[in-house]
Amino acid sequence: MKAMNIFERLTSGEEIPMNDPDYAQIGVGVNKTIVLSTKLNASKNVDEIRTVLSEIIGVEVDKTTTLFTPFYTNYGKNISLGKNVFINHACSFLDLGGITIEDDVMIGPRVSITSENHPTDIKTRKSMRPSSVFIKKNVWIGASATILPGVTIGENSVVAAGALVNKDVPPNTVVAGVPAKVLKTIK
């Protein structure tokens, strides 16, 4: 059985300390993404943005998906984008743990999605604790919302502007607040 590389270990949810012998590979990947992110954020139109975003995530982004720059990501290869996705200005995705965004999702400006965390214990705090984020079909995430590691946002749900989502969001609901709580069910 072939050993997993550090990126596979991260997306599997393994906690990895910064003194892990393979940890430097993260820096190499991040440096490549920094170069491409500079190119992305200097792009002159949405088609060029889509092309460079495809380079960053490592697969072709569907022509129905639109991203407005600036956009920030630390790695990019662990972002999966569906069709007819809209991502507004100044979003930040930390994806070492994996971020999956399904079809027909709308993401407002300044939304932060992170699949990475650190333990609170002082002795292990410098470890990376990844946990995948899943945004299901037809979700709308409002401006300046924050989605934390390990969260799944259910199909057709709405995350209100400024919400802090630290738990799964049931399908067909509206959540708001810090931390986010269900306000109502969508029929």
PyMOL CGO cylinders between C-alpha atoms (Angstrom):
from pymol import cmd
from pymol.cgo import CYLINDER

trace = [
    CYLINDER, 0.00, 0.00, 0.00, 1.38, 3.37, -1.06, 0.3, 1, 1, 1, 1, 1, 1,
    CYLINDER, 1.38, 3.37, -1.06, 1.87, 5.94, 1.70, 0.3, 1, 1, 1, 1, 1, 1,
    CYLINDER, 1.87, 5.94, 1.70, -0.25, 9.09, 1.40, 0.3, 1, 1, 1, 1, 1, 1,
    CYLINDER, -0.25, 9.09, 1.40, 1.47, 12.39, 0.64, 0.3, 1, 1, 1, 1, 1, 1,
    CYLINDER, 1.47, 12.39, 0.64, 0.95, 15.28, 3.04, 0.3, 1, 1, 1, 1, 1, 1,
    CYLINDER, 0.95, 15.28, 3.04, -1.90, 16.76, 0.99, 0.3, 1, 1, 1, 1, 1, 1,
    CYLINDER, -1.90, 16.76, 0.99, -3.78, 13.45, 0.99, 0.3, 1, 1, 1, 1, 1, 1,
    CYLINDER, -3.78, 13.45, 0.99, -3.14, 13.17, 4.73, 0.3, 1, 1, 1, 1, 1, 1,
    CYLINDER, -3.14, 13.17, 4.73, -4.62, 16.65, 5.23, 0.3, 1, 1, 1, 1, 1, 1,
    CYLINDER, -4.62, 16.65, 5.23, -7.77, 15.95, 3.20, 0.3, 1, 1, 1, 1, 1, 1,
    CYLINDER, -7.77, 15.95, 3.20, -8.21, 12.69, 5.11, 0.3, 1, 1, 1, 1, 1, 1,
    CYLINDER, -8.21, 12.69, 5.11, -8.44, 14.77, 8.31, 0.3, 1, 1, 1, 1, 1, 1,
    CYLINDER, -8.44, 14.77, 8.31, -5.11, 13.76, 9.83, 0.3, 1, 1, 1, 1, 1, 1,
    CYLINDER, -5.11, 13.76, 9.83, -3.74, 16.27, 12.35, 0.3, 1, 1, 1, 1, 1, 1,
    CYLINDER, -3.74, 16.27, 12.35, -0.23, 17.18, 11.25, 0.3, 1, 1, 1, 1, 1, 1,
    CYLINDER, -0.23, 17.18, 11.25, 2.36, 18.91, 13.43, 0.3, 1, 1, 1, 1, 1, 1,
    CYLINDER, 2.36, 18.91, 13.43, 4.58, 21.59, 11.90, 0.3, 1, 1, 1, 1, 1, 1,
    CYLINDER, 4.58, 21.59, 11.90, 7.65, 19.45, 12.65, 0.3, 1, 1, 1, 1, 1, 1,
    CYLINDER, 7.65, 19.45, 12.65, 6.33, 16.63, 10.41, 0.3, 1, 1, 1, 1, 1, 1,
    CYLINDER, 6.33, 16.63, 10.41, 9.08, 15.67, 7.92, 0.3, 1, 1, 1, 1, 1, 1,
    CYLINDER, 9.08, 15.67, 7.92, 6.75, 16.39, 4.97, 0.3, 1, 1, 1, 1, 1, 1,
    CYLINDER, 6.75, 16.39, 4.97, 5.44, 19.74, 6.26, 0.3, 1, 1, 1, 1, 1, 1,
    CYLINDER, 5.44, 19.74, 6.26, 7.76, 21.76, 3.99, 0.3, 1, 1, 1, 1, 1, 1,
    CYLINDER, 7.76, 21.76, 3.99, 5.82, 20.44, 0.98, 0.3, 1, 1, 1, 1, 1, 1,
    CYLINDER, 5.82, 20.44, 0.98, 2.91, 22.65, 2.07, 0.3, 1, 1, 1, 1, 1, 1,
    CYLINDER, 2.91, 22.65, 2.07, 5.14, 25.71, 1.68, 0.3, 1, 1, 1, 1, 1, 1,
    CYLINDER, 5.14, 25.71, 1.68, 6.16, 24.63, -1.81, 0.3, 1, 1, 1, 1, 1, 1,
    CYLINDER, 6.16, 24.63, -1.81, 2.51, 24.25, -2.83, 0.3, 1, 1, 1, 1, 1, 1,
    CYLINDER, 2.51, 24.25, -2.83, 1.54, 27.56, -1.23, 0.3, 1, 1, 1, 1, 1, 1,
    CYLINDER, 1.54, 27.56, -1.23, 4.37, 29.38, -3.04, 0.3, 1, 1, 1, 1, 1, 1,
    CYLINDER, 4.37, 29.38, -3.04, 3.10, 28.09, -6.41, 0.3, 1, 1, 1, 1, 1, 1,
    CYLINDER, 3.10, 28.09, -6.41, -0.38, 29.31, -5.52, 0.3, 1, 1, 1, 1, 1, 1,
    CYLINDER, -0.38, 29.31, -5.52, 0.91, 32.75, -4.51, 0.3, 1, 1, 1, 1, 1, 1,
    CYLINDER, 0.91, 32.75, -4.51, 2.39, 33.20, -8.00, 0.3, 1, 1, 1, 1, 1, 1,
    CYLINDER, 2.39, 33.20, -8.00, -0.86, 32.10, -9.68, 0.3, 1, 1, 1, 1, 1, 1,
    CYLINDER, -0.86, 32.10, -9.68, -2.97, 34.22, -7.28, 0.3, 1, 1, 1, 1, 1, 1,
    CYLINDER, -2.97, 34.22, -7.28, -1.06, 37.33, -8.32, 0.3, 1, 1, 1, 1, 1, 1,
    CYLINDER, -1.06, 37.33, -8.32, -1.84, 36.47, -11.94, 0.3, 1, 1, 1, 1, 1, 1,
    CYLINDER, -1.84, 36.47, -11.94, -5.48, 35.73, -11.07, 0.3, 1, 1, 1, 1, 1, 1,
    CYLINDER, -5.48, 35.73, -11.07, -6.02, 39.01, -9.26, 0.3, 1, 1, 1, 1, 1, 1,
    CYLINDER, -6.02, 39.01, -9.26, -4.44, 40.95, -12.16, 0.3, 1, 1, 1, 1, 1, 1,
    CYLINDER, -4.44, 40.95, -12.16, -6.73, 39.29, -14.74, 0.3, 1, 1, 1, 1, 1, 1,
    CYLINDER, -6.73, 39.29, -14.74, -8.66, 41.63, -17.02, 0.3, 1, 1, 1, 1, 1, 1,
    CYLINDER, -8.66, 41.63, -17.02, -11.96, 39.75, -17.46, 0.3, 1, 1, 1, 1, 1, 1,
    CYLINDER, -11.96, 39.75, -17.46, -14.02, 36.85, -16.08, 0.3, 1, 1, 1, 1, 1, 1,
    CYLINDER, -14.02, 36.85, -16.08, -12.86, 34.45, -18.81, 0.3, 1, 1, 1, 1, 1, 1,
    CYLINDER, -12.86, 34.45, -18.81, -9.22, 35.07, -17.95, 0.3, 1, 1, 1, 1, 1, 1,
    CYLINDER, -9.22, 35.07, -17.95, -10.07, 34.74, -14.25, 0.3, 1, 1, 1, 1, 1, 1,
    CYLINDER, -10.07, 34.74, -14.25, -11.72, 31.37, -14.93, 0.3, 1, 1, 1, 1, 1, 1,
    CYLINDER, -11.72, 31.37, -14.93, -8.65, 30.16, -16.84, 0.3, 1, 1, 1, 1, 1, 1,
    CYLINDER, -8.65, 30.16, -16.84, -6.22, 31.11, -14.06, 0.3, 1, 1, 1, 1, 1, 1,
    CYLINDER, -6.22, 31.11, -14.06, -8.56, 29.74, -11.38, 0.3, 1, 1, 1, 1, 1, 1,
    CYLINDER, -8.56, 29.74, -11.38, -8.51, 26.45, -13.30, 0.3, 1, 1, 1, 1, 1, 1,
    CYLINDER, -8.51, 26.45, -13.30, -4.69, 26.46, -13.02, 0.3, 1, 1, 1, 1, 1, 1,
    CYLINDER, -4.69, 26.46, -13.02, -4.93, 27.12, -9.28, 0.3, 1, 1, 1, 1, 1, 1,
    CYLINDER, -4.93, 27.12, -9.28, -7.43, 24.34, -8.50, 0.3, 1, 1, 1, 1, 1, 1,
    CYLINDER, -7.43, 24.34, -8.50, -5.95, 21.92, -11.02, 0.3, 1, 1, 1, 1, 1, 1,
    CYLINDER, -5.95, 21.92, -11.02, -9.13, 21.19, -13.00, 0.3, 1, 1, 1, 1, 1, 1,
    CYLINDER, -9.13, 21.19, -13.00, -11.06, 23.17, -15.57, 0.3, 1, 1, 1, 1, 1, 1,
    CYLINDER, -11.06, 23.17, -15.57, -13.64, 25.47, -14.04, 0.3, 1, 1, 1, 1, 1, 1,
    CYLINDER, -13.64, 25.47, -14.04, -17.00, 25.22, -15.81, 0.3, 1, 1, 1, 1, 1, 1,
    CYLINDER, -17.00, 25.22, -15.81, -17.82, 28.15, -18.10, 0.3, 1, 1, 1, 1, 1, 1,
    CYLINDER, -17.82, 28.15, -18.10, -21.03, 28.77, -16.07, 0.3, 1, 1, 1, 1, 1, 1,
    CYLINDER, -21.03, 28.77, -16.07, -19.01, 29.50, -12.93, 0.3, 1, 1, 1, 1, 1, 1,
    CYLINDER, -19.01, 29.50, -12.93, -17.97, 33.10, -12.24, 0.3, 1, 1, 1, 1, 1, 1,
    CYLINDER, -17.97, 33.10, -12.24, -15.43, 34.50, -9.81, 0.3, 1, 1, 1, 1, 1, 1,
    CYLINDER, -15.43, 34.50, -9.81, -14.88, 38.20, -9.15, 0.3, 1, 1, 1, 1, 1, 1,
    CYLINDER, -14.88, 38.20, -9.15, -11.44, 39.20, -7.93, 0.3, 1, 1, 1, 1, 1, 1,
    CYLINDER, -11.44, 39.20, -7.93, -9.70, 39.76, -5.69, 0.3, 1, 1, 1, 1, 1, 1,
    CYLINDER, -9.70, 39.76, -5.69, -9.77, 36.17, -4.46, 0.3, 1, 1, 1, 1, 1, 1,
    CYLINDER, -9.77, 36.17, -4.46, -7.50, 34.58, -1.90, 0.3, 1, 1, 1, 1, 1, 1,
    CYLINDER, -7.50, 34.58, -1.90, -6.56, 30.96, -1.33, 0.3, 1, 1, 1, 1, 1, 1,
    CYLINDER, -6.56, 30.96, -1.33, -3.54, 29.40, 0.30, 0.3, 1, 1, 1, 1, 1, 1,
    CYLINDER, -3.54, 29.40, 0.30, -3.33, 26.20, -1.78, 0.3, 1, 1, 1, 1, 1, 1,
    CYLINDER, -3.33, 26.20, -1.78, -6.27, 25.88, -4.18, 0.3, 1, 1, 1, 1, 1, 1,
    CYLINDER, -6.27, 25.88, -4.18, -5.85, 22.28, -5.30, 0.3, 1, 1, 1, 1, 1, 1,
    CYLINDER, -5.85, 22.28, -5.30, -8.34, 21.11, -2.65, 0.3, 1, 1, 1, 1, 1, 1,
    CYLINDER, -8.34, 21.11, -2.65, -11.15, 23.36, -3.90, 0.3, 1, 1, 1, 1, 1, 1,
    CYLINDER, -11.15, 23.36, -3.90, -13.88, 21.65, -5.92, 0.3, 1, 1, 1, 1, 1, 1,
    CYLINDER, -13.88, 21.65, -5.92, -16.33, 23.90, -7.79, 0.3, 1, 1, 1, 1, 1, 1,
    CYLINDER, -16.33, 23.90, -7.79, -19.61, 22.84, -9.38, 0.3, 1, 1, 1, 1, 1, 1,
    CYLINDER, -19.61, 22.84, -9.38, -21.47, 24.44, -12.26, 0.3, 1, 1, 1, 1, 1, 1,
    CYLINDER, -21.47, 24.44, -12.26, -23.21, 27.82, -12.14, 0.3, 1, 1, 1, 1, 1, 1,
    CYLINDER, -23.21, 27.82, -12.14, -21.31, 28.92, -9.04, 0.3, 1, 1, 1, 1, 1, 1,
    CYLINDER, -21.31, 28.92, -9.04, -20.91, 32.64, -8.34, 0.3, 1, 1, 1, 1, 1, 1,
    CYLINDER, -20.91, 32.64, -8.34, -18.18, 33.90, -6.00, 0.3, 1, 1, 1, 1, 1, 1,
    CYLINDER, -18.18, 33.90, -6.00, -18.16, 37.64, -5.34, 0.3, 1, 1, 1, 1, 1, 1,
    CYLINDER, -18.16, 37.64, -5.34, -15.23, 39.98, -4.54, 0.3, 1, 1, 1, 1, 1, 1,
    CYLINDER, -15.23, 39.98, -4.54, -12.65, 39.51, -1.78, 0.3, 1, 1, 1, 1, 1, 1,
    CYLINDER, -12.65, 39.51, -1.78, -13.45, 35.95, -0.70, 0.3, 1, 1, 1, 1, 1, 1,
    CYLINDER, -13.45, 35.95, -0.70, -10.85, 33.85, 1.13, 0.3, 1, 1, 1, 1, 1, 1,
    CYLINDER, -10.85, 33.85, 1.13, -10.72, 30.04, 0.97, 0.3, 1, 1, 1, 1, 1, 1,
    CYLINDER, -10.72, 30.04, 0.97, -8.23, 28.11, 3.12, 0.3, 1, 1, 1, 1, 1, 1,
    CYLINDER, -8.23, 28.11, 3.12, -8.54, 24.69, 1.52, 0.3, 1, 1, 1, 1, 1, 1,
    CYLINDER, -8.54, 24.69, 1.52, -5.84, 22.35, 2.81, 0.3, 1, 1, 1, 1, 1, 1,
    CYLINDER, -5.84, 22.35, 2.81, -8.58, 20.25, 4.46, 0.3, 1, 1, 1, 1, 1, 1,
    CYLINDER, -8.58, 20.25, 4.46, -10.80, 20.43, 1.35, 0.3, 1, 1, 1, 1, 1, 1,
    CYLINDER, -10.80, 20.43, 1.35, -13.64, 22.70, 0.24, 0.3, 1, 1, 1, 1, 1, 1,
    CYLINDER, -13.64, 22.70, 0.24, -16.41, 21.34, -1.99, 0.3, 1, 1, 1, 1, 1, 1,
    CYLINDER, -16.41, 21.34, -1.99, -18.91, 23.76, -3.52, 0.3, 1, 1, 1, 1, 1, 1,
    CYLINDER, -18.91, 23.76, -3.52, -21.71, 22.11, -5.48, 0.3, 1, 1, 1, 1, 1, 1,
    CYLINDER, -21.71, 22.11, -5.48, -23.82, 23.50, -8.36, 0.3, 1, 1, 1, 1, 1, 1,
    CYLINDER, -23.82, 23.50, -8.36, -25.86, 26.72, -8.27, 0.3, 1, 1, 1, 1, 1, 1,
    CYLINDER, -25.86, 26.72, -8.27, -24.17, 28.20, -5.18, 0.3, 1, 1, 1, 1, 1, 1,
    CYLINDER, -24.17, 28.20, -5.18, -23.96, 31.98, -4.65, 0.3, 1, 1, 1, 1, 1, 1,
    CYLINDER, -23.96, 31.98, -4.65, -21.24, 33.35, -2.38, 0.3, 1, 1, 1, 1, 1, 1,
    CYLINDER, -21.24, 33.35, -2.38, -21.34, 37.02, -1.37, 0.3, 1, 1, 1, 1, 1, 1,
    CYLINDER, -21.34, 37.02, -1.37, -18.39, 39.38, -1.02, 0.3, 1, 1, 1, 1, 1, 1,
    CYLINDER, -18.39, 39.38, -1.02, -15.79, 38.94, 1.74, 0.3, 1, 1, 1, 1, 1, 1,
    CYLINDER, -15.79, 38.94, 1.74, -16.91, 35.41, 2.63, 0.3, 1, 1, 1, 1, 1, 1,
    CYLINDER, -16.91, 35.41, 2.63, -14.28, 33.31, 4.41, 0.3, 1, 1, 1, 1, 1, 1,
    CYLINDER, -14.28, 33.31, 4.41, -14.33, 29.53, 4.18, 0.3, 1, 1, 1, 1, 1, 1,
    CYLINDER, -14.33, 29.53, 4.18, -11.66, 27.63, 6.07, 0.3, 1, 1, 1, 1, 1, 1,
    CYLINDER, -11.66, 27.63, 6.07, -11.04, 23.91, 6.27, 0.3, 1, 1, 1, 1, 1, 1,
    CYLINDER, -11.04, 23.91, 6.27, -8.08, 24.37, 8.60, 0.3, 1, 1, 1, 1, 1, 1,
    CYLINDER, -8.08, 24.37, 8.60, -7.75, 24.84, 12.34, 0.3, 1, 1, 1, 1, 1, 1,
    CYLINDER, -7.75, 24.84, 12.34, -5.28, 24.35, 15.19, 0.3, 1, 1, 1, 1, 1, 1,
    CYLINDER, -5.28, 24.35, 15.19, -5.70, 22.66, 18.58, 0.3, 1, 1, 1, 1, 1, 1,
    CYLINDER, -5.70, 22.66, 18.58, -6.14, 24.96, 21.58, 0.3, 1, 1, 1, 1, 1, 1,
    CYLINDER, -6.14, 24.96, 21.58, -3.71, 22.92, 23.70, 0.3, 1, 1, 1, 1, 1, 1,
    CYLINDER, -3.71, 22.92, 23.70, -0.45, 24.88, 23.95, 0.3, 1, 1, 1, 1, 1, 1,
    CYLINDER, -0.45, 24.88, 23.95, 1.78, 21.85, 23.35, 0.3, 1, 1, 1, 1, 1, 1,
    CYLINDER, 1.78, 21.85, 23.35, 0.07, 20.87, 20.08, 0.3, 1, 1, 1, 1, 1, 1,
    CYLINDER, 0.07, 20.87, 20.08, -1.17, 24.29, 18.88, 0.3, 1, 1, 1, 1, 1, 1,
    CYLINDER, -1.17, 24.29, 18.88, 1.34, 24.42, 16.04, 0.3, 1, 1, 1, 1, 1, 1,
    CYLINDER, 1.34, 24.42, 16.04, -0.33, 21.40, 14.44, 0.3, 1, 1, 1, 1, 1, 1,
    CYLINDER, -0.33, 21.40, 14.44, -2.68, 21.67, 11.48, 0.3, 1, 1, 1, 1, 1, 1,
    CYLINDER, -2.68, 21.67, 11.48, -6.11, 20.19, 12.19, 0.3, 1, 1, 1, 1, 1, 1,
    CYLINDER, -6.11, 20.19, 12.19, -7.96, 19.93, 8.85, 0.3, 1, 1, 1, 1, 1, 1,
    CYLINDER, -7.96, 19.93, 8.85, -11.65, 19.18, 8.33, 0.3, 1, 1, 1, 1, 1, 1,
    CYLINDER, -11.65, 19.18, 8.33, -13.49, 19.38, 5.00, 0.3, 1, 1, 1, 1, 1, 1,
    CYLINDER, -13.49, 19.38, 5.00, -16.22, 21.90, 4.26, 0.3, 1, 1, 1, 1, 1, 1,
    CYLINDER, -16.22, 21.90, 4.26, -19.17, 21.01, 2.02, 0.3, 1, 1, 1, 1, 1, 1,
    CYLINDER, -19.17, 21.01, 2.02, -21.49, 23.60, 0.47, 0.3, 1, 1, 1, 1, 1, 1,
    CYLINDER, -21.49, 23.60, 0.47, -24.42, 21.72, -1.06, 0.3, 1, 1, 1, 1, 1, 1,
    CYLINDER, -24.42, 21.72, -1.06, -26.50, 22.67, -4.14, 0.3, 1, 1, 1, 1, 1, 1,
    CYLINDER, -26.50, 22.67, -4.14, -28.35, 25.97, -4.39, 0.3, 1, 1, 1, 1, 1, 1,
    CYLINDER, -28.35, 25.97, -4.39, -26.90, 27.52, -1.22, 0.3, 1, 1, 1, 1, 1, 1,
    CYLINDER, -26.90, 27.52, -1.22, -26.64, 31.29, -0.83, 0.3, 1, 1, 1, 1, 1, 1,
    CYLINDER, -26.64, 31.29, -0.83, -23.94, 32.60, 1.52, 0.3, 1, 1, 1, 1, 1, 1,
    CYLINDER, -23.94, 32.60, 1.52, -24.32, 36.29, 2.39, 0.3, 1, 1, 1, 1, 1, 1,
    CYLINDER, -24.32, 36.29, 2.39, -21.61, 38.96, 2.58, 0.3, 1, 1, 1, 1, 1, 1,
    CYLINDER, -21.61, 38.96, 2.58, -18.87, 38.58, 5.20, 0.3, 1, 1, 1, 1, 1, 1,
    CYLINDER, -18.87, 38.58, 5.20, -20.09, 35.21, 6.46, 0.3, 1, 1, 1, 1, 1, 1,
    CYLINDER, -20.09, 35.21, 6.46, -17.47, 32.86, 7.91, 0.3, 1, 1, 1, 1, 1, 1,
    CYLINDER, -17.47, 32.86, 7.91, -17.69, 29.09, 7.43, 0.3, 1, 1, 1, 1, 1, 1,
    CYLINDER, -17.69, 29.09, 7.43, -15.49, 27.08, 9.80, 0.3, 1, 1, 1, 1, 1, 1,
    CYLINDER, -15.49, 27.08, 9.80, -13.83, 23.65, 9.33, 0.3, 1, 1, 1, 1, 1, 1,
    CYLINDER, -13.83, 23.65, 9.33, -15.95, 20.51, 9.26, 0.3, 1, 1, 1, 1, 1, 1,
    CYLINDER, -15.95, 20.51, 9.26, -19.19, 22.27, 8.35, 0.3, 1, 1, 1, 1, 1, 1,
    CYLINDER, -19.19, 22.27, 8.35, -21.73, 21.07, 5.78, 0.3, 1, 1, 1, 1, 1, 1,
    CYLINDER, -21.73, 21.07, 5.78, -24.27, 23.60, 4.56, 0.3, 1, 1, 1, 1, 1, 1,
    CYLINDER, -24.27, 23.60, 4.56, -27.38, 21.76, 3.42, 0.3, 1, 1, 1, 1, 1, 1,
    CYLINDER, -27.38, 21.76, 3.42, -29.04, 22.10, 0.04, 0.3, 1, 1, 1, 1, 1, 1,
    CYLINDER, -29.04, 22.10, 0.04, -31.10, 25.26, -0.64, 0.3, 1, 1, 1, 1, 1, 1,
    CYLINDER, -31.10, 25.26, -0.64, -30.02, 26.92, 2.61, 0.3, 1, 1, 1, 1, 1, 1,
    CYLINDER, -30.02, 26.92, 2.61, -29.20, 30.58, 3.17, 0.3, 1, 1, 1, 1, 1, 1,
    CYLINDER, -29.20, 30.58, 3.17, -26.41, 31.82, 5.43, 0.3, 1, 1, 1, 1, 1, 1,
    CYLINDER, -26.41, 31.82, 5.43, -27.14, 35.44, 6.40, 0.3, 1, 1, 1, 1, 1, 1,
    CYLINDER, -27.14, 35.44, 6.40, -24.56, 38.18, 6.00, 0.3, 1, 1, 1, 1, 1, 1,
    CYLINDER, -24.56, 38.18, 6.00, -22.05, 38.26, 8.82, 0.3, 1, 1, 1, 1, 1, 1,
    CYLINDER, -22.05, 38.26, 8.82, -22.96, 34.82, 10.18, 0.3, 1, 1, 1, 1, 1, 1,
    CYLINDER, -22.96, 34.82, 10.18, -20.35, 32.59, 11.81, 0.3, 1, 1, 1, 1, 1, 1,
    CYLINDER, -20.35, 32.59, 11.81, -21.14, 29.00, 10.87, 0.3, 1, 1, 1, 1, 1, 1,
    CYLINDER, -21.14, 29.00, 10.87, -19.49, 26.53, 13.23, 0.3, 1, 1, 1, 1, 1, 1,
    CYLINDER, -19.49, 26.53, 13.23, -22.02, 23.65, 12.94, 0.3, 1, 1, 1, 1, 1, 1,
    CYLINDER, -22.02, 23.65, 12.94, -23.78, 21.90, 10.08, 0.3, 1, 1, 1, 1, 1, 1,
    CYLINDER, -23.78, 21.90, 10.08, -26.68, 23.79, 8.53, 0.3, 1, 1, 1, 1, 1, 1,
    CYLINDER, -26.68, 23.79, 8.53, -29.75, 21.65, 7.77, 0.3, 1, 1, 1, 1, 1, 1,
    CYLINDER, -29.75, 21.65, 7.77, -31.14, 21.71, 4.22, 0.3, 1, 1, 1, 1, 1, 1,
    CYLINDER, -31.14, 21.71, 4.22, -33.80, 24.32, 3.39, 0.3, 1, 1, 1, 1, 1, 1,
    CYLINDER, -33.80, 24.32, 3.39, -33.07, 26.65, 6.31, 0.3, 1, 1, 1, 1, 1, 1,
    CYLINDER, -33.07, 26.65, 6.31, -31.96, 30.22, 6.91, 0.3, 1, 1, 1, 1, 1, 1,
    CYLINDER, -31.96, 30.22, 6.91, -29.24, 30.68, 9.53, 0.3, 1, 1, 1, 1, 1, 1,
    CYLINDER, -29.24, 30.68, 9.53, -27.88, 33.90, 11.02, 0.3, 1, 1, 1, 1, 1, 1,
    CYLINDER, -27.88, 33.90, 11.02, -25.85, 35.18, 13.93, 0.3, 1, 1, 1, 1, 1, 1,
    CYLINDER, -25.85, 35.18, 13.93, -22.64, 34.50, 15.83, 0.3, 1, 1, 1, 1, 1, 1,
    CYLINDER, -22.64, 34.50, 15.83, -22.68, 31.58, 16.15, 0.3, 1, 1, 1, 1, 1, 1,
    CYLINDER, -22.68, 31.58, 16.15, -25.23, 30.91, 13.41, 0.3, 1, 1, 1, 1, 1, 1,
    CYLINDER, -25.23, 30.91, 13.41, -28.60, 29.54, 14.48, 0.3, 1, 1, 1, 1, 1, 1,
    CYLINDER, -28.60, 29.54, 14.48, -31.58, 28.44, 12.41, 0.3, 1, 1, 1, 1, 1, 1,
    CYLINDER, -31.58, 28.44, 12.41, -34.05, 31.31, 11.95, 0.3, 1, 1, 1, 1, 1, 1,
    CYLINDER, -34.05, 31.31, 11.95, -36.56, 29.61, 9.71, 0.3, 1, 1, 1, 1, 1, 1,
    CYLINDER, -36.56, 29.61, 9.71, -37.28, 26.78, 7.33, 0.3, 1, 1, 1, 1, 1, 1,
    CYLINDER, -37.28, 26.78, 7.33, -37.59, 27.48, 3.61, 0.3, 1, 1, 1, 1, 1, 1,
    CYLINDER, -37.59, 27.48, 3.61, -40.58, 25.84, 1.92, 0.3, 1, 1, 1, 1, 1, 1,
]
cmd.load_cgo(trace, "trace")
